Amino acid sequence: MSIRDSFRRWNTFRRTVRELESLDDRQLNDLGISRGDIRYVARDHAERI
């Protein structure tokens, strides 16, 4: 994995965490995500890119 890929994944992770943390609990629940799962979901998303 190149430095560019690592940075892109890290940036995607941080952006996803910020976006999910900005949602209220009802919106997260509609997506099937709890507050405790945000980092796991973001990490999974970033690794798929």
HELIX and SHEET records of a PDB file:
HELIX    1   1 ILE A    3  GLU A   21  1                                  19    
HELIX    2   2 ASP A   25  LEU A   31  1                                   7    
HELIX    3   3 ARG A   35  ASP A   37  5                                   3    
HELIX    4   4 ILE A   38  ARG A   48  1                                  11    
END                                                                             
